[in-house]
Amino acid sequence: MIELLFEFGGDIILVVINGKNIKFGHTGYGAQLVDISGLRLDYAGVCRTFPDLENSPNWEVEAVERFKEHINSLNTEDDVCNYIIEELEGCGYKIKSKRRDGYRPIQF
């Protein structure tokens, strides 16, 4: 299991990766973790990543399915972790720490 902490503005975002299962937490959610289908996606960001979904009425559902398919195609938790870090940093999130299997976190 890998836990990532990101900072975005004044908020702290927690990402928990357990195999292919990914949960997201946000200071606005309290202590609750949700999967990708429970998050609000940014339409402009989805259109940048998947230009073919721009005119789709079900853009959000299709984007979630593509995300899940991509995660399932990755081999290890480290690959998933690197993918999440790369995607979120590209959107302005700043990685603060990474913790594997309950050990001490690595600060960035």
DOBAVO-484815 format. One record per residue (C-alpha): residue number from 1; residue in three letters; z, y, x. Coordinates in steps of 0.1 Angstrom, whole numbers, plus 5000, padded with zeros to 4 digits. Layout:
R   k   r    z    y    x
R NUM ALA    Z    Y    X
...
This chain:
R   k   r    z    y    x
R   1 MET 5000 5000 5000
R   2 ILE 4991 5035 5013
R   3 GLU 5005 5067 4999
R   4 LEU 4988 5100 5006
R   5 LEU 5002 5135 4999
R   6 PHE 4978 5164 4995
R   7 GLU 4985 5201 4989
R   8 PHE 4962 5221 4966
R   9 GLY 4973 5257 4960
R  10 GLY 5009 5254 4951
R  11 ASP 5007 5219 4938
R  12 ILE 5014 5186 4955
R  13 ILE 4992 5156 4947
R  14 LEU 5002 5120 4954
R  15 VAL 4976 5093 4957
R  16 VAL 4988 5056 4958
R  17 ILE 4963 5030 4970
R  18 ASN 4973 4994 4963
R  19 GLY 4943 4972 4971
R  20 LYS 4916 4984 4948
R  21 ASN 4941 5000 4924
R  22 ILE 4944 5038 4928
R  23 LYS 4969 5060 4910
R  24 PHE 4972 5097 4911
R  25 GLY 5002 5119 4906
R  26 HIS 5005 5157 4903
R  27 THR 5034 5180 4901
R  28 GLY 5021 5190 4867
R  29 TYR 5025 5154 4855
R  30 GLY 5061 5151 4867
R  31 ALA 5068 5116 4881
R  32 GLN 5040 5099 4862
R  33 LEU 5011 5082 4880
R  34 VAL 4977 5078 4862
R  35 ASP 4945 5061 4872
R  36 ILE 4912 5079 4875
R  37 SER 4904 5076 4838
R  38 GLY 4935 5097 4830
R  39 LEU 4924 5127 4851
R  40 ARG 4904 5157 4841
R  41 LEU 4872 5158 4861
R  42 ASP 4855 5190 4871
R  43 TYR 4820 5192 4855
R  44 ALA 4805 5212 4884
R  45 GLY 4819 5187 4910
R  46 VAL 4806 5157 4891
R  47 CYS 4771 5174 4888
R  48 ARG 4772 5180 4926
R  49 THR 4780 5144 4933
R  50 PHE 4758 5129 4905
R  51 PRO 4730 5153 4896
R  52 ASP 4716 5129 4871
R  53 LEU 4747 5132 4849
R  54 GLU 4742 5170 4844
R  55 ASN 4726 5165 4809
R  56 SER 4745 5134 4799
R  57 PRO 4769 5137 4769
R  58 ASN 4791 5110 4784
R  59 TRP 4791 5125 4820
R  60 GLU 4829 5120 4824
R  61 VAL 4829 5083 4814
R  62 GLU 4799 5075 4836
R  63 ALA 4814 5094 4866
R  64 VAL 4846 5073 4863
R  65 GLU 4827 5041 4862
R  66 ARG 4806 5051 4893
R  67 PHE 4838 5060 4911
R  68 LYS 4854 5026 4902
R  69 GLU 4822 5007 4913
R  70 HIS 4822 5026 4946
R  71 ILE 4859 5018 4953
R  72 ASN 4852 4981 4945
R  73 SER 4824 4981 4971
R  74 LEU 4848 4992 4999
R  75 ASN 4863 4964 5019
R  76 THR 4899 4975 5028
R  77 GLU 4926 4998 5018
R  78 ASP 4919 5019 5049
R  79 ASP 4882 5023 5038
R  80 VAL 4895 5034 5004
R  81 CYS 4920 5058 5020
R  82 ASN 4894 5073 5043
R  83 TYR 4870 5078 5013
R  84 ILE 4897 5095 4992
R  85 ILE 4907 5118 5021
R  86 GLU 4871 5128 5027
R  87 GLU 4863 5134 4991
R  88 LEU 4895 5155 4984
R  89 GLU 4893 5175 5016
R  90 GLY 4857 5184 5006
R  91 CYS 4871 5199 4974
R  92 GLY 4898 5220 4991
R  93 TYR 4927 5196 4991
R  94 LYS 4947 5196 5023
R  95 ILE 4962 5163 5035
R  96 LYS 4999 5166 5043
R  97 SER 5010 5130 5050
R  98 LYS 5000 5094 5050
R  99 ARG 5025 5065 5046
R 100 ARG 5016 5028 5048
R 101 ASP 5038 5001 5033
R 102 GLY 5069 5022 5031
R 103 TYR 5071 5031 5068
R 104 ARG 5077 5066 5080
R 105 PRO 5049 5089 5070
R 106 ILE 5023 5103 5095
R 107 GLN 5023 5141 5091
R 108 PHE 4990 5160 5094
